[in-house]
Amino acid sequence: MESITAKNIKKIIRNSKYKQSAIADLAGYNYRTFSNMLNGRKVITDTDVMNIANALEVEPNDLYGIKSS
């Protein structure tokens, strides 16, 4: 089952200038591991969220879908 976090990550990647493989590399993951995270085959941990947010240059809350006030 795909998580809300994975859906948000995919959306941010689609709207960025980067490809999924580039974000995987920037976040420190191989493509297969990153793909497994985004497709619900590997749980996305809080550490993963931080790594991916840094790679995407967004706030972790953006990955969780939390709006800043």
Order of alpha helices (4+ residues) and beta strands (2+ residues): alpha-alpha-alpha-alpha-alpha
